[in-house]
Amino acid sequence: MNRIALYLVSLLAFSFAIHPPSPTELPAVFKNDLISLSIPLEDDTLKLYTDTGGKNFLYKSGIKKLDTKRSKKNLWEHANFENLLAENEIAIPFIKEIYFTNDKSSNFDGMLGREWFANKIWEFDYLNKSLKNLKRREENREKSRQSLSIYFKTDSTGHHIHHLPRIEIIVKSDTLSMLLDTGAQAYLSKQAQKELHKNELVAMSFINASTFNRWRNTYPEWKVIEKGDLSFGKKADMIIVPLVQIGGVTVGPVEFAKRADSNFEVMSSYFMDKEIVGALGGNALSGLKKFVVDYEKEELRIRK
């Protein structure tokens, strides 16, 4: 290599060190503390819901927009999904799978779930409405106010068997294990919309019936909205918890919708490292404003 070439390489390396590439900011849309990606197509836009507690799915509208056919088989190749993500600088899921599910929702065309989030570093910024997939060198540039552990079900070598993160919160001095569920959502009744001053489809947190009933009996002053959640064609009560502690940060008020104990018992048995009693959604997590979820180091780091 001649001197000019060596000089150019050195100059490039110096420039890279002074001005490292910015982390990839995804085409994210934040609405009611729910996060989706808006991916441009040739003549349309593919709207994909993101959910740390979900799976990779295409809905009926997504199948149509990607000009592919419904099937029980993996649609990854048929839908040309990898090229679509790569062209838009969107991370490739840990497992290259996406399946059709008959979701009749008109809000989204599909979902990117736990396999998409797995083994990566994510920056959630609810304040500035941005979602970034960080590289280690990029993540290290910013300091965190504090960090707390997240937990996964692992094998004997410490590798994640499943990619559903468990987080611990504190409510009235009780430590509760929850699924970290950025996509948890609910459809509010007209009365709940009016009382909460919120839209119909919103981010939500969930709690098992046993804890819900204990809270209701122990803290009668906590507001309960009867049949406030209309998700899944059923009517469920909601309770508003004034304060929830996440690490050293207190957020609130936070709405929790009641769910049967069996939902979390099954999830705990198959997917979690420890029993959980609920799911912590964006209506609570948004109170942290900006944080990093690091699947590699098993940490949630709250930014300054």
Summary of the structure (lengths in Angstrom):
residues: 304
radius of gyration: 21.0
end to end distance: 45.5
largest distance: 79.5
contacts: 957
relative contact order: 0.16
helix: 25%
strand: 35%
